[in-house]
Amino acid sequence: MKNIMKSAAFALAAVFAVLSISMSSCSKSGSGSKDDADSLQVKSFVDQMMRQFYYWADQMPSSVSQRGKSVDEYFNSLLVKKDRWSWMMNGQTYNSMETGISTSYGFHISQPIDYFKDYDVYITYVDKNSPLAKAGITRGCQLTHMNGKDVESLIKSDQFYDEIYKTSNSFTFKKPGGEVVDLNLTQTSFQSNSVAMSKVFTAADFDKLPESAKVGYILYTTFNSNMKNEVVSSLQQMKTAGVTDFILDLRYNGGGDLDVCTDIASLLAPPSADGKVFVTLEHNLANRKEDKSYTINRSANSLDLSRLFVITGSGTASASESIINCLSPYMEVHTVGSQTYGKPNGMYVFLYPQKVAEKYVDYAFLPICFYCVNSNGKAEYDNGIVPQNKRYDDLYHDFSSEEDLIYACLHYIATGSYPGLPAVSVTKSVPSRFAKKVSLEEGFKGAYVRK
């Protein structure tokens, strides 16, 4: 077991990370013969790792046969029933996640089913360097056809994913103003971004705001260490602009780098929190010596805020939830949107084989190994954080003062109260028995520490 620890320490540094589903091939596991010699070695490695580091190691099955199971089947057989977070992936997916480089069209899509009862497919946001972005497609555009086939029929016949994952496609979009756009696109490799939108709202954007108000806004999608400079630079720009309030949009952010998470918290926390504990990692009883705290360290670029507005959604998870939970002891944190995913814990990542460069590993195993508690020792949101103002993702507008969740935050900042929910278009409502749910937003939601 010392070899596992030594290899993990050599290969890994402390991070939280997120993987959103892209258009590239993605798998949580490798395949191959269930009982060849290499497979049995991997499963023995998994067994040792889990029995020492798994948060619920004392509740694991005492004996599970390795025979007749693939590596992923064996890993899953060791998880306790309440664990919906631990997972594994192949080496290729792990390296793609770490670098932020993916091959895709740049799609992120969803349907405004909750509240709006609309099963049409809309763009939620577009990766900046992607084919879709270069073609001028933005949030609020509706995907109506693929390869000449209407999307509704493709969904009903269970052919939607077969079409959208093709390497080359023809797409038809309808923009919010009604313009129809036909595009022929091919998946390309590009560097992802973590800041999808950055803006300062003033009275010119939202007339209820006082003339002196400057409200910073960042749509932040992943706490990735390789993209740290992007978010830090955006926050420094907010400092230079002299923002009086700040909206951090985490509705699509499923986790991120622990160091980046702490750095962001340090830029958002008030002076009274300087030097105090941001988050503590609490392990199982056998590994309490591994407990570690991360501290808020303000700098000259820290914003002078007394409160923070966080936009949430079902995709808000892990490090995103830690921003809410761990800053709450020190400042007002207003949450606006829908209930978060619920992931107050994190993983260590264990690579296999151990004594090879990361780019050559076959597997990455990410079992839950600790809980992320705030300075009050609280991490009580296994089922998610319920927002103070419950609202629903408005896919009909781009990220602006017209988009309902941003509008609600601006309205509260300007008036001290939240507005009512937007009207629902009766013509858009489709009974669920006639439609199905599709999404390219669902993916890895979690935090891992490279030990």
N, C-alpha and C positions, 0 to 999 in steps of 0.2 A: 504493500500500500504506500510505502514511502516513495516508491518510484512514480506512482501516479501524482503525488503531491509535488515531487521534484520537477516532473515534466510540466505540470500545470504552472508552477511558479516560473519556470524558464520561459514558457511560451506566452504567458498571459499577463496583462496589466488590467487594473480595475476599470470596467466599463459596464454601462447599460446599453442595449442596442435594440433596434426594431427592424423587422423585416416585413414590408408590405408585399402582397402578391403582385408580381410584375407579369409581363407577357412572356417572360423567359421560362424555360423548364425549371420547375421547383419541386423538390421532394424532401420529405422529412427523414428519409432513411435510404440506405442502400439496399440492393437486392442481392441475388446470388444464392448459391446452394445453402440450404438450411443447416446442414450438418457437416460441411467440409471442415478441414482442420483450422483454416483461418477464421471461419465463422465461430467455431467453438472457443478460440482464443479471445475473440472480441467479446463474446458473451461472458467469459470468465472475468475479463476486465470490467465489464459493466456490473457484474455481481459484486466485486470488491469495492468499486467506486460507490455504488448505491448504499451498501451496508455501512460505509464509513461516513459519507457526507450527506446523504438524503435527509431532508428535514424530518421526515416521518420514518426514519430507519427502524425504529423500535416497533413500528406497526406493519412492516413489510412481511410478506409470506416467509415462513421459516425455510421453506425449500421449494424451488421451482425447477422443474426439469428443463435443461437447455436443449435437449433433443427434440427434433421435429418442429422447431420454431426458427423463424428468421430473426435477424438481430433486432429489428424494430418490434417484432412480436414479443421477443423475450424482454426487451426494455419495458414495454408497456405492461407486461405481466407482473412486473415488480412494483408498479405504482399503486398507491392506496386509492380507495374509491373516491375520496373527496378531492384528489389532485387532478385538476383540469388544466394545469399549467405546464408541467414538465414535458419536454419533447426532445427529439433528436433530429438531425438532418445529415445529408451527405456532405462531403468535403467541398464539393463545387458550390453548393448553395451557401455554405458557411463563408467561403471566400468572397462570393458575390455580395453577401450582406455586409462584410467588413469593409470592402472597398467602396461600396455605393455605386458600383458600375453594373448596369444591367442592360439586357437587350430586350427592347419592347417598343410599343407604340407610344407609351407614356400615359396609358389609360388609368384613371381612377373613376369608377362609376358607381352609381347607386340608384335607388328608386325612392321617391318621397311617399312611402306607403304609410308610415306612422302619421297619424293626424290628417295628412292630405289625401290618403287613400288612392294614391296615384301610382300605377305600376309601369308607367313609361320610364325609360332609362335615360339618365342625365349624367353629364360630366360633373364630378365633385371638385376635382382640381386636376391640373395637367402638369407633369414634370417639365421644368423649364427648358431643358435641352433636348426634348424628345421630338419625334416627328409630328405629333399632334400640336405641340406648342409652336413649332415652326410653320405649321399650316394655319395658325390663328384660331385654333379651337380653345375655348375657355370654359370655365364653370358656367353652368346654366344652359349650355348647348345640349339638345336632345339627340341621342343616337336613334335614328329611325330605320335605317336599312344597312345590311352588310351583304356585299356581293349580290346586290339586286333583290335580296329577300328581306321582307319587313321583319323588324326585331320582334314584334309581338308573336308572329308565327314561329320564329326560331325558338323563342322561349317556350311556347306551348308544346312544341315538338321535341324539346330537349336537345336542340341543335345549336343553342346560343354559344356555348363555350367552344364547341367544335369550330365554329366560324371565327370567333374573336381571337382564338389562339393561333390561327394560321399565320405563317410568316409574312405573307403579303395579302392585302385585302383592299376592297373598295368599300368606302364608308359614306353614308349620307347623314348629315347633321342638319338639324333645324336650330338656328340661333334664336336667342330670346326675342329679337325683334321680328322673327318670322322668316328671315332669309334662309334658303335651303342651299347647302354646300355639299358638293360631291368631291371626294378625295380618294386617290389611289396611293396607298402608303405601304411601306415595308418596314418591318421592325429593324431598329438599328441599336448599336451599343452606345451608351452615353453615360456621363457622370450625373448622378442624381443630386438634387439640392435639398437642403433641410428647411430653408426659409422660402416658402412658396409665394408669400406676399408680405410687403412691409410698407406701412403708410402712416401718416400723421393726419388725423381728422381735425378740422376746425369748424367754425361757424359757417364757412363757405360750403362745407359738405353736409352739415346738419344744423339747420338754422336755429334750433332750440339751444344749442351750446352758446355760452357767453363768448364775447369777442376774444377774451384772454385765454380761452381753453385751447389746449393742444393735447389731443388724445392719441397716444401711440398705439399701433396695432401691428402684430406679427402673426402670420399663419405659420406655425412651426410644426413640421411633420415627423422629424426623427432626431433624437439626441445622439447623433453619430459623432464619434471623436474625430473622424477624418473631415468633418464638416463644421468643426467647432468655430473656426474663424468667421464663418458666414453669419452665425447667429450672434456672436459677440460683436461683430462689426455693426450688425443691424441695431443692437441695443445701444452701442456707442453713438450711433446716429440719433437715436431717440434722446439720449442725454444731451447731445449738442443742440437738438431742436428745442429742448426745454419742455418736454412733455409734462403735463399736469396730472394726467391719468394714463393708465396703460391697460390694454386688452391683449391677453395672450391666448391665441386660438389654438387649442390642443385637441379639437374634435376628431382629427385623423391621426393623432400621435400615439402610437402603441408602446412607446418606451424609448430608452436612450442611455447614453453613456453616463455613468455615475459622476465622473469628474465634470462633464459638461453640465449635467443637471445641477450639481453643486455650484458651479460657476454662474449659471443663470440665476439660481436662487440668490447668490451673493450680489448680483446686479439688480435684483428686484427687492430684496429685503430692506427694511428701514434701518436707520443707524442703531436703534436699540437692540437689533439682532446680531450686530457684528461680534464675531468671536464665539457665538453660541452654536450649539449642536443643531445641524440641519437634519440629518438622518443617522440612525444607528442600525447596523445589520445584526440581527439576533439569530443565532444558530440553534441547533438542537442541543440538548443537555450535554451530550458527549463532546460537543465542539464549541462550548461557550468561550473557550480561550481564543476563538477566531472572531469574536464580536468586535466590531469596528465602528467608530463614529466619524462622520464627515462634518466639517465645521464651516459656517458662513464667514466669509472673509470679504468684506466690502472693499471697494477701491474708489479711485477718483471718478471712474466711469459709472459707478452705481447710481441708479435713479433714486430720486428723493420722493418715494411714494409712501402714502399712508394706507393705501388699499390697492388691491389687484383684482382685475376682472379676468376670469378664466372661462373660455367657451369650451364646453364639454360635449361628448357624444359617446356612443357605445364603443367607439374605437379608441377612446381615451384610456390609456392603461399604464400601469407600472410606474416608470419615472415621471410620467405626466401626472399620475395620481399623487406621487410623492411631492411634487411641487405644491399641490393643493394641501395635502395632509401636513407637510412638514413646514410650510410657511404660515399656516393658520395660527400656531401659537404666538406669532410675532406681529401679525398684521391682519386687517380685514381682507379675506379672500372671498370674493363674490363669484359664485358658479352659476353659469347660465347655459342652458341646453338640455341634454338628456342624460340619463344615468350612465355613469362610466362603466367600463368593462369589469372592474374588480380584480386587481392583482396587486396585493400589498406585499408580495414576496419576490424573491429573485433566485437566480441560478448561478452556480459555477459552471463554466464550460470545460469539458474534458475532451481532449482531442485524441483520436486513435488513427494510426499508430502514434506513439508518443515521441519517438526520437527521429522525427523527420520535420522538415520545414512545413509551416502551416499550409502552404499552397499544395502540398502533396498528401494531406491527411484524407482518410477515407470517410471518417465519421466525426461528428461533433455531438456530444451528449450534454443536455442541459437540464439536469434534475433540480427541483426546488431544494435550496440549501439554507435559506435564511428568510426572515421577515424584515421589512423595512419600516421601522417605527420612528415616530417623531420624538421631539424632546420631552413630550409628556408620556412616552411609552405607548402611544396609540397607533394601531394599524388595523382598525376594525372595519374594513370595507371589502371583505372577501366577495361580496355580491355587488360591489360598486358603490360609488359616491352619488347620492341623490342631490341634484342641483337645487339651489335656492330658488331659482326661477326656471321652471320646467318649460322648455320650448322644443321645437323640432327643426331638423335641418332643412333650410330653405334652399332647395336646389334650382329654383327658378331665377335666381339672381347671382351675378358675380360677386366677389368679395368687395362690398361697398356699403354705404350707409343705408341702402335699400334692402340689403340682405337681412333677414329677420333677426338672427342672433346678434349680429353687429349692431343693428338698429336698436335692439333691446338694451344693450350695454350703453350705447350713446344716450338713449332716452333716460336711463337711470342716472347717468353722470350729469345730465342737463337738468333733470326735474326731481330726482330723489325717489322715483317710482318706476316700475316696469310697465310697459304698455300691454294691452290685451293681445291675444294671439291673432295672427292674420286670418283673413277670410279664406274659406276653402272653396275652390271652384267645383261646383257640382258636375260640370261637364268632364272634369278630369277623373272623377272617382270611378274606380272599376271594382266590382265585387270580387273578393279574393278567389271565388270558385272559378273565375274566368281567367285568372292570371297567376303567375309564379314569381317568386323572388329570385333575383340574380344580383351578384355583387362582385366587384374586383377590389373591395376594401378589406375583406376578411383575410387575415393572415396571422403571422406570428405577433402575439401581444406579450411582451415580457421583458424582463431585465436579466442580464447575466453579468457576473463579475469574473473577469479573467484573473484567476488567483495566482 
